[in-house]
Amino acid sequence: MKLNKKGIIALALLVAIVATILAATFNTKGEVTVMLAPETAELKIDGKESMPVKSNQIISLNPGAYIFQFSRDGFANQTSRITISKGEKKTIDIVLTPQTKEAKELIDKDPRAASIIKQAQDKKNSELLAKLPITTTGFSIDSCSSIKKPSDTTRKAVCITTLASDVNDAALLYARNAGYSNDQFEILIGSKDKKLVIASQNYKVEYYGNISSAKVLLVITPMTNSTDPAQLTAIKDRALSDLQSQGYNTSDYAIFYSNSFLSQFNSEVPEHDHSEHALSPGQ
């Protein structure tokens, strides 16, 4: 049978479609996208021969478990264990640790580095929050609304609720070992009714819940028996300054003082806003 030009084109399209369908049907590979800083490095997979790799490169692999080892002169080697399934698409974030001045300058100038680090940490934090709540003898750990950013309903803090204050240190150590550190999470610890926000030698700041839908109640307690107005005022000013420096915008809160002299500085709260709401883990 002799085909004309249109017939040849139609046949070619049919062959292409069938080939695409067969490729999709019988393709058993998965794909790993490597996000990398610095932009290029050497990669060994399961210890085999090294190959060059660059950021945003896609590597096709048969289903299974693999060990990726990244290396580059001036940087520490980094190993990542990967498990890939049939048809799975996965992204790994790799930022090599510089070991020389030149390598550090290269990372500092690389705009991808900060982005990759943040993405990787956000992913890790989300995975840790998904494991909550954790309940053990004497205390529990759960996610709760942020106090640092009370208007952001998507932001989560980690609340550690203890049955007694003498287990606070043990609870904090447990949480830190489980990955819930002050470096990555806003940590609030205390009883069901109040949570410690900041503690220092001279004062402590505690969260007592919300006195309205818009105002969070913080209570500042001077850790002194002094009645000297100048000393108490200095403690108040230091507490407010520390709150600000740690990311707490003091205008977002109703702030009260558990001290008769400092009570004159208590926030003014409209009468209808005095309803108190308990801290709500998981919300």
VOBA-1610 file (N, C-alpha, C; in pm, whole numbers, padded with zeros to 5 digits, always signed):
BEGIN
Met+00086-00120+00000Met+00000+00000+00000Met+00089+00124+00000Lys+00056+00214-00088Lys+00136+00335-00101Lys+00072+00448-00021Leu+00151+00512+00067Leu+00098+00622+00150Leu+00131+00756+00088Asn+00033+00844+00093Asn+00061+00981+00051Asn+00125+01058+00167Lys+00154+01184+00143Lys+00222+01264+00245Lys+00142+01274+00374Lys+00010+01295+00361Lys-00075+01305+00480Lys-00077+01174+00558Gly-00077+01065+00484Gly-00078+00934+00549Gly+00049+00909+00626Ile+00161+00950+00568Ile+00291+00933+00636Ile+00295+01013+00766Ile+00244+01137+00759Ile+00243+01222+00879Ile+00154+01163+00987Ala+00035+01113+00945Ala-00058+01053+01041Ala+00003+00929+01106Leu+00072+00848+01025Leu+00136+00728+01077Leu+00247+00763+01175Ala+00323+00864+01142Ala+00432+00908+01231Ala+00377+00956+01365Leu+00267+01031+01361Leu+00204+01078+01486Leu+00153+00962+01568Leu+00094+00863+01502Leu+00042+00746+01571Leu+00154+00670+01639Val+00265+00654+01568Val+00382+00585+01625Val+00434+00660+01747Ala+00439+00794+01738Ala+00489+00876+01849Ala+00399+00862+01971Ile+00268+00863+01949Ile+00172+00851+02060Ile+00186+00715+02127Val+00193+00610+02044Val+00207+00474+02100Val+00337+00462+02180Ala+00446+00520+02125Ala+00575+00514+02193Ala+00569+00585+02328Thr+00500+00700+02332Thr+00486+00775+02457Thr+00408+00696+02561Ile+00299+00633+02516Ile+00217+00552+02607Ile+00296+00434+02661Leu+00368+00365+02571Leu+00448+00250+02614Leu+00558+00292+02711Ala+00620+00407+02684Ala+00727+00456+02772Ala+00673+00485+02910Ala+00554+00546+02916Ala+00494+00578+03045Ala+00452+00451+03118Thr+00405+00351+03041Thr+00357+00227+03102Thr+00471+00145+03160Phe+00583+00139+03086Phe+00692+00050+03127Phe+00806+00123+03197Asn+00793+00255+03216Asn+00897+00329+03286Asn+00888+00301+03436Thr+00990+00237+03490Thr+00988+00201+03632Thr+01077+00293+03714Lys+01135+00393+03652Lys+01232+00477+03723Lys+01164+00588+03805Gly+01238+00636+03902Gly+01197+00754+03976Gly+01295+00866+03944Glu+01265+00986+03990Glu+01350+01100+03961Glu+01386+01175+04089Val+01514+01209+04101Val+01563+01289+04213Val+01617+01420+04158Thr+01559+01531+04202Thr+01609+01663+04163Thr+01703+01713+04273Val+01824+01748+04234Val+01925+01794+04330Val+01929+01947+04330Met+01895+02008+04444Met+01912+02151+04463Met+02041+02170+04541Leu+02137+02239+04481Leu+02275+02235+04532Leu+02335+02374+04545Ala+02408+02394+04653Ala+02492+02512+04668Ala+02624+02465+04730Pro+02739+02495+04666Pro+02757+02575+04546Pro+02691+02510+04423Glu+02694+02579+04311Glu+02615+02536+04196Glu+02658+02401+04140Thr+02787+02368+04150Thr+02836+02242+04095Thr+02918+02166+04200Ala+02921+02035+04183Ala+02999+01949+04272Ala+03018+01815+04201Glu+03084+01722+04270Glu+03099+01585+04222Glu+03006+01496+04304Leu+02949+01396+04239Leu+02854+01308+04306Leu+02891+01162+04282Lys+02897+01086+04393Lys+02909+00941+04385Lys+02779+00881+04435Ile+02726+00785+04360Ile+02606+00714+04402Ile+02645+00572+04439Asp+02624+00537+04565Asp+02662+00405+04618Asp+02810+00377+04596Gly+02893+00483+04607Gly+03037+00465+04600Gly+03092+00440+04462Lys+03008+00448+04361Lys+03055+00423+04225Lys+03127+00545+04169Glu+03169+00537+04046Glu+03250+00642+03986Glu+03185+00779+03999Ser+03268+00877+04034Ser+03219+01014+04054Ser+03174+01075+03922Met+03068+01156+03930Met+03020+01226+03812Met+02987+01370+03850Pro+03001+01464+03755Pro+02966+01604+03786Pro+02815+01620+03800Val+02776+01707+03891Val+02634+01735+03911Val+02619+01885+03934Lys+02508+01941+03888Lys+02484+02083+03909Lys+02346+02102+03970Ser+02324+02220+04026Ser+02197+02249+04092Ser+02081+02237+03994Asn+01971+02183+04044Asn+01847+02164+03968Asn+01858+02051+03864Gln+01961+01968+03880Gln+01977+01855+03789Gln+01885+01740+03833Ile+01825+01672+03734Ile+01737+01558+03760Ile+01813+01429+03733Ile+01810+01339+03830Ile+01878+01210+03817Ile+01772+01100+03820Ser+01770+01017+03715Ser+01674+00906+03706Ser+01734+00781+03769Leu+01655+00714+03851Leu+01704+00597+03924Leu+01599+00487+03925Asn+01644+00365+03924Asn+01553+00254+03947Asn+01507+00257+04093Pro+01389+00204+04122Pro+01341+00202+04260Pro+01442+00134+04354Gly+01458+00192+04473Gly+01551+00135+04569Gly+01610+00240+04661Ala+01705+00199+04742Ala+01773+00288+04837Ala+01913+00317+04786Tyr+01954+00443+04796Tyr+02083+00485+04745Tyr+02154+00574+04846Ile+02286+00577+04835Ile+02367+00670+04914Ile+02433+00768+04818Phe+02396+00896+04832Phe+02455+01003+04752Phe+02567+01066+04833Gln+02686+01079+04773Gln+02796+01149+04840Gln+02844+01263+04750Phe+02830+01386+04805Phe+02868+01506+04730Phe+03004+01554+04780Ser+03086+01602+04686Ser+03218+01652+04724Ser+03258+01766+04632Arg+03343+01852+04685Arg+03401+01961+04606Arg+03520+02015+04683Asp+03626+02051+04613Asp+03745+02105+04679Asp+03707+02227+04764Gly+03758+02229+04887Gly+03731+02340+04978Gly+03608+02321+05064Phe+03533+02211+05039Phe+03410+02186+05114Phe+03415+02047+05178Ala+03344+02031+05288Ala+03333+01899+05351Ala+03241+01810+05268Asn+03275+01682+05259Asn+03188+01588+05190Asn+03054+01580+05262Gln+02948+01558+05188Gln+02815+01545+05248Gln+02745+01423+05191Thr+02686+01344+05280Thr+02618+01221+05241Thr+02469+01233+05264Ser+02391+01185+05169Ser+02246+01185+05182Ser+02193+01049+05140Arg+02107+00990+05221Arg+02047+00860+05190Arg+01911+00882+05124Ile+01892+00821+05009Ile+01773+00843+04927Ile+01701+00711+04905Thr+01571+00710+04924Thr+01488+00596+04885Thr+01388+00645+04783Ile+01384+00579+04668Ile+01298+00623+04558Ile+01208+00508+04513Ser+01084+00541+04481Ser+00988+00441+04435Ser+00960+00459+04287Lys+00892+00363+04227Lys+00856+00369+04086Lys+00773+00495+04058Gly+00819+00575+03963Gly+00746+00694+03923Gly+00753+00809+04021Glu+00822+00791+04134Glu+00828+00896+04236Glu+00921+01009+04191Lys+00884+01132+04227Lys+00968+01248+04203Lys+01001+01312+04337Lys+01129+01325+04364Lys+01174+01372+04494Lys+01280+01480+04476Thr+01281+01577+04569Thr+01382+01682+04567Thr+01466+01675+04693Ile+01598+01685+04677Ile+01686+01690+04794Ile+01759+01824+04793Asp+01778+01881+04911Asp+01842+02011+04926Asp+01980+01990+04988Ile+02083+02030+04917Ile+02220+02009+04961Ile+02296+02142+04964Val+02345+02179+05082Val+02435+02294+05094Val+02564+02242+05155Leu+02671+02239+05076Leu+02799+02189+05125Leu+02859+02287+05227Thr+02925+02233+05329Thr+02985+02314+05433Thr+03125+02359+05392Pro+03148+02491+05382Pro+03281+02539+05339Pro+03387+02514+05446Gln+03509+02482+05400Gln+03619+02458+05493Gln+03738+02551+05467Thr+03726+02634+05367Thr+03831+02732+05339Thr+03766+02870+05324Lys+03848+02972+05331Lys+03799+03109+05318Lys+03734+03129+05181Glu+03798+03074+05077Glu+03746+03090+04942Glu+03610+03021+04927Ala+03599+02903+04987Ala+03473+02829+04979Ala+03362+02903+05052Lys+03395+02960+05169Lys+03294+03035+05246Lys+03246+03156+05166Glu+03339+03226+05101Glu+03301+03342+05021Glu+03210+03300+04905Leu+03238+03182+04849Leu+03156+03132+04738Leu+03013+03106+04784Ile+02999+03044+04903Ile+02865+03016+04958Ile+02795+03146+04995Asp+02868+03239+05058Asp+02808+03366+05100Asp+02753+03445+04981Lys+02816+03431+04865Lys+02773+03504+04746Lys+02667+03430+04667Asp+02640+03305+04706Asp+02546+03221+04631Asp+02404+03242+04683Pro+02316+03308+04606Pro+02180+03335+04655Pro+02098+03209+04679Arg+02139+03097+04618Arg+02064+02973+04637Arg+02085+02915+04776Ala+02202+02942+04836Ala+02237+02878+04962Ala+02134+02906+05071Ala+02104+03035+05094Ala+02008+03071+05199Ala+01871+03014+05169Ser+01831+03018+05041Ser+01700+02965+05003Ser+01691+02814+05025Ile+01797+02742+04987Ile+01797+02596+05005Ile+01796+02560+05152Ile+01875+02631+05232Ile+01879+02605+05376Ile+01742+02628+05438Lys+01678+02739+05401Lys+01545+02770+05456Lys+01442+02665+05414Gln+01443+02625+05286Gln+01349+02525+05240Gln+01368+02393+05314Ala+01494+02354+05330Ala+01523+02229+05399Ala+01479+02235+05545Gln+01504+02350+05611Gln+01466+02363+05751Gln+01315+02369+05767Asp+01247+02441+05676Asp+01100+02448+05682Asp+01040+02309+05666Lys+01096+02230+05574Lys+01047+02094+05553Lys+01068+02009+05678Lys+01187+02021+05737Lys+01218+01945+05858Lys+01125+01986+05972Asn+01103+02118+05988Asn+01016+02166+06094Asn+00873+02116+06076Ser+00825+02116+05951Ser+00689+02067+05924Ser+00675+01920+05961Glu+00780+01842+05929Glu+00778+01700+05963Glu+00779+01680+06114Leu+00854+01764+06187Leu+00857+01753+06333Leu+00723+01791+06394Leu+00661+01899+06344Leu+00530+01940+06396Leu+00424+01834+06369Ala+00438+01762+06258Ala+00341+01658+06224Ala+00347+01540+06321Lys+00458+01527+06394Lys+00473+01417+06490Lys+00404+01447+06624Leu+00363+01571+06642Leu+00300+01610+06768Leu+00153+01575+06768Pro+00092+01549+06884Pro+00147+01566+07018Pro+00232+01447+07064Ile+00319+01476+07161Ile+00397+01373+07230Ile+00360+01382+07377Thr+00322+01270+07434Thr+00285+01268+07576Thr+00375+01169+07649Thr+00432+01215+07759Thr+00516+01128+07840Thr+00493+01160+07987Thr+00558+01088+08075Thr+00538+01106+08218Thr+00580+01247+08261Gly+00486+01322+08315Gly+00518+01454+08370Gly+00498+01571+08276Phe+00490+01547+08145Phe+00473+01659+08053Phe+00424+01611+07917Ser+00376+01706+07838Ser+00335+01678+07700Ser+00387+01789+07611Ile+00406+01757+07481Ile+00454+01854+07383Ile+00353+01858+07269Asp+00308+01979+07234Asp+00211+01992+07126Asp+00235+02123+07052Ser+00179+02134+06933Ser+00185+02261+06861Ser+00077+02353+06915Cys+00099+02482+06906Cys+00001+02579+06953Cys+00018+02708+06875Ser-00073+02800+06892Ser-00066+02927+06821Ser+00057+03006+06863Ser+00115+03076+06766Ser+00233+03157+06795Ser+00199+03275+06884Ile+00285+03303+06978Ile+00273+03424+07061Ile+00357+03535+07001Lys+00466+03496+06935Lys+00554+03594+06874Lys+00485+03668+06760Lys+00404+03593+06683Lys+00328+03651+06572Lys+00181+03616+06589Pro+00114+03677+06686Pro-00024+03637+06719Pro-00124+03658+06607Ser-00096+03749+06514Ser-00190+03775+06405Ser-00176+03676+06290Asp-00068+03598+06291Asp-00044+03499+06185Asp-00098+03364+06230Thr-00216+03329+06181Thr-00281+03206+06226Thr-00214+03080+06171Thr-00127+03096+06071Thr-00059+02979+06013Thr+00071+02946+06087Arg+00120+03039+06164Arg+00246+03019+06235Arg+00224+02939+06362Lys+00308+02840+06386Lys+00293+02754+06502Lys+00411+02766+06598Ala+00381+02755+06725Ala+00482+02745+06829Ala+00478+02602+06883Val+00573+02571+06970Val+00574+02441+07037Val+00548+02466+07185Cys+00438+02411+07235Cys+00401+02428+07375Cys+00435+02301+07454Ile+00510+02320+07560Ile+00542+02210+07651Ile+00465+02232+07779Thr+00372+02143+07808Thr+00288+02156+07927Thr+00336+02058+08033Thr+00377+02113+08146Thr+00432+02029+08254Thr+00334+02023+08371Leu+00339+01911+08443Leu+00254+01895+08561Leu+00310+01969+08681Ala+00441+01995+08681Ala+00505+02068+08790Ala+00628+02138+08736Ser+00662+02253+08793Ser+00773+02333+08740Ser+00908+02263+08756Asp+00918+02168+08849Asp+01047+02103+08869Asp+01083+02005+08758Val+00993+01982+08664Val+01027+01897+08549Val+01053+01979+08423Asn+01050+02113+08436Asn+01070+02199+08319Asn+01202+02172+08247Asp+01311+02162+08324Asp+01442+02141+08263Asp+01448+02007+08189Ala+01394+01904+08252Ala+01393+01772+08189Ala+01307+01773+08063Ala+01195+01845+08067Ala+01106+01852+07952Ala+01173+01926+07836Leu+01243+02035+07868Leu+01314+02111+07765Leu+01425+02027+07701Leu+01497+01952+07784Leu+01604+01866+07733Leu+01546+01758+07642Tyr+01436+01698+07683Tyr+01369+01596+07602Tyr+01327+01655+07467Ala+01267+01773+07471Ala+01220+01837+07347Ala+01338+01871+07256Arg+01446+01922+07314Arg+01563+01958+07234Arg+01623+01835+07168Asn+01633+01725+07241Asn+01689+01601+07185Asn+01599+01544+07076Ala+01469+01576+07082Ala+01375+01528+06980Ala+01370+01620+06858Gly+01448+01730+06863Gly+01456+01820+06748Gly+01383+01951+06765Tyr+01314+01970+06880Tyr+01236+02093+06902Tyr+01322+02191+06983Ser+01411+02260+06914Ser+01505+02349+06981Ser+01461+02494+06968Asn+01513+02577+07057Asn+01484+02721+07053Asn+01537+02786+06926Asp+01636+02724+06863Asp+01693+02779+06741Asp+01593+02775+06626Gln+01506+02675+06626Gln+01415+02655+06513Gln+01268+02678+06546Phe+01234+02674+06673Phe+01094+02686+06712Phe+01076+02790+06823Glu+00959+02846+06824Glu+00917+02931+06936Glu+00868+02837+07045Ile+00943+02827+07155Ile+00914+02731+07261Ile+00845+02801+07378Leu+00730+02749+07419Leu+00658+02799+07537Leu+00643+02683+07634Ile+00681+02705+07759Ile+00677+02596+07856Ile+00611+02642+07985Gly+00535+02553+08047Gly+00471+02585+08174Gly+00350+02499+08198Ser+00261+02547+08284Ser+00140+02473+08318Ser+00035+02493+08209Lys-00079+02432+08227Lys-00188+02447+08131Lys-00236+02592+08124Asp-00229+02665+08236Asp-00285+02800+08245Asp-00188+02911+08204Lys-00059+02885+08211Lys+00037+02990+08175Lys+00165+02925+08122Lys+00231+02997+08030Lys+00351+02947+07966Lys+00463+03050+07978Leu+00582+03001+08006Leu+00699+03088+08016Leu+00744+03128+07876Val+00760+03259+07852Val+00804+03310+07724Val+00953+03342+07726Ile+00995+03420+07825Ile+01136+03456+07844Ile+01167+03450+07993Ala+01285+03400+08026Ala+01329+03400+08165Ala+01472+03454+08172Ser+01497+03539+08269Ser+01633+03588+08290Ser+01656+03594+08441Gln+01774+03637+08478Gln+01807+03647+08620Gln+01723+03754+08690Asn+01680+03855+08614Asn+01612+03970+08674Asn+01460+03972+08657Tyr+01409+03891+08563Tyr+01264+03893+08539Tyr+01222+03767+08465Lys+01092+03746+08459Lys+01037+03643+08370Lys+00912+03698+08304Val+00889+03653+08180Val+00771+03693+08104Val+00688+03568+08079Glu+00559+03574+08118Glu+00472+03458+08101Glu+00349+03493+08020Tyr+00302+03394+07946Tyr+00181+03409+07864Tyr+00064+03351+07941Tyr-00043+03430+07956Tyr-00160+03388+08033Tyr-00283+03369+07945Gly-00265+03361+07816Gly-00380+03343+07727Gly-00415+03472+07657Asn-00532+03475+07595Asn-00579+03593+07523Asn-00689+03661+07603Ile-00677+03793+07617Ile-00783+03864+07688Ile-00888+03917+07590Ser-00857+03902+07460Ser-00954+03934+07355Ser-00908+03863+07230Ser-00986+03873+07125Ser-00947+03810+07000Ser-00823+03875+06939Ala-00794+03998+06982Ala-00684+04073+06922Ala-00565+04092+07015Lys-00581+04064+07145Lys-00475+04093+07240Lys-00433+03969+07319Val-00304+03948+07322Val-00243+03841+07401Val-00194+03902+07532Leu-00219+03832+07641Leu-00181+03881+07773Leu-00044+03826+07814Leu+00051+03917+07836Leu+00182+03882+07889Leu+00197+03946+08027Val+00251+03870+08120Val+00274+03921+08256Val+00423+03918+08284Ile+00477+04034+08320Ile+00619+04046+08352Ile+00636+04051+08503Thr+00719+03961+08555Thr+00743+03952+08699Thr+00889+03982+08729Pro+00920+04089+08803Pro+01059+04115+08844Pro+01105+04007+08942Met+01225+03955+08923Met+01278+03851+09013Met+01363+03917+09121Thr+01300+04005+09196Thr+01370+04077+09304Thr+01270+04116+09411Asn+01320+04132+09531Asn+01237+04182+09642Asn+01253+04333+09660Ser+01332+04393+09573Ser+01360+04536+09584Ser+01233+04618+09563Thr+01226+04728+09636Thr+01115+04823+09617Thr+01167+04955+09558Asp+01294+04954+09517Asp+01355+05075+09462Asp+01293+05104+09325Pro+01225+05217+09308Pro+01160+05248+09180Pro+01256+05249+09062Ala+01376+05302+09082Ala+01472+05309+08973Ala+01512+05169+08925Gln+01536+05080+09021Gln+01575+04943+08985Gln+01461+04869+08915Leu+01340+04885+08967Leu+01224+04820+08907Leu+01196+04872+08766Thr+01211+05002+08749Thr+01191+05061+08617Thr+01295+05010+08517Ala+01419+04995+08566Ala+01526+04943+08479Ala+01495+04799+08437Ile+01442+04719+08529Ile+01405+04580+08497Ile+01292+04579+08394Lys+01194+04666+08414Lys+01083+04676+08318Lys+01135+04709+08179Asp+01221+04810+08172Asp+01274+04853+08043Asp+01356+04743+07977Arg+01434+04670+08058Arg+01515+04559+08004Arg+01426+04449+07950Ala+01318+04415+08022Ala+01226+04311+07977Ala+01160+04348+07845Leu+01116+04472+07834Leu+01052+04518+07709Leu+01152+04519+07595Ser+01275+04562+07623Ser+01378+04565+07520Ser+01412+04423+07473Asp+01420+04329+07567Asp+01451+04190+07531Asp+01338+04128+07449Leu+01214+04160+07485Leu+01101+04111+07406Leu+01111+04158+07262Gln+01138+04287+07246Gln+01150+04342+07111Gln+01265+04277+07034Ser+01379+04261+07099Ser+01497+04207+07029Ser+01478+04061+06991Gln+01391+03991+07061Gln+01366+03851+07030Gln+01245+03832+06939Gly+01196+03941+06882Gly+01092+03930+06781Gly+00950+03949+06829Tyr+00933+03987+06954Tyr+00799+04012+07009Tyr+00768+04161+06999Asn+00677+04197+06912Asn+00638+04337+06897Asn+00547+04373+07014Thr+00597+04451+07108Thr+00524+04475+07232Thr+00389+04544+07212Ser+00371+04609+07098Ser+00241+04672+07073Ser+00132+04569+07043Asp+00172+04444+07017Asp+00075+04338+06989Asp+00014+04279+07117Tyr+00064+04319+07233Tyr+00025+04252+07357Tyr-00036+04349+07458Ala-00117+04291+07545Ala-00155+04359+07669Ala-00053+04314+07772Ile+00023+04407+07826Ile+00132+04374+07918Ile+00098+04422+08059Phe+00104+04328+08153Phe+00078+04358+08293Phe+00202+04323+08374Tyr+00212+04384+08494Tyr+00327+04363+08580Tyr+00279+04311+08715Ser+00342+04203+08761Ser+00304+04148+08892Ser+00389+04214+09001Asn+00378+04346+09007Asn+00451+04426+09104Asn+00370+04553+09127Ser+00351+04588+09253Ser+00262+04700+09285Ser+00311+04832+09226Phe+00442+04856+09229Phe+00493+04980+09172Phe+00477+04982+09019Leu+00512+04871+08955Leu+00508+04865+08808Leu+00367+04853+08753Ser+00270+04823+08838Ser+00133+04806+08788Ser+00079+04935+08724Gln+00141+05048+08755Gln+00098+05174+08692Gln+00127+05175+08542Phe+00213+05082+08499Phe+00247+05073+08357Phe+00166+04965+08284Asn+00071+04903+08354Asn-00011+04801+08290Asn-00081+04858+08166Ser-00095+04774+08064Ser-00166+04816+07943Ser-00310+04848+07975Glu-00363+04945+07905Glu-00505+04976+07918Glu-00584+04883+07827Val-00682+04816+07885Val-00764+04721+07809Val-00909+04762+07823Pro-00981+04778+07712Pro-01124+04812+07722Pro-01199+04711+07806Glu-01299+04758+07877Glu-01374+04673+07971Glu-01429+04548+07904His-01478+04559+07779His-01540+04445+07714His-01437+04343+07665Asp-01306+04376+07678Asp-01202+04285+07632Asp-01142+04203+07746His-01207+04196+07861His-01146+04128+07974His-01177+03979+07979Ser-01243+03924+07877Ser-01268+03780+07877Ser-01138+03708+07849Glu-01110+03604+07928Glu-00983+03534+07916Glu-01004+03401+07847His-00909+03365+07758His-00918+03238+07686His-00791+03160+07712Ala-00805+03034+07740Ala-00688+02951+07771Ala-00609+02922+07644Leu-00481+02891+07664Leu-00395+02850+07556Leu-00451+02723+07494Ser-00450+02717+07360Ser-00516+02604+07291Ser-00417+02526+07208Pro-00356+02419+07266Pro-00263+02336+07189Pro-00329+02282+07064Gly-00250+02278+06955Gly-00297+02220+06832Gly-00378+02314+06745Gln-00418+02430+06797Gln-00498+02523+06717Gln-00410+02613+06633
//
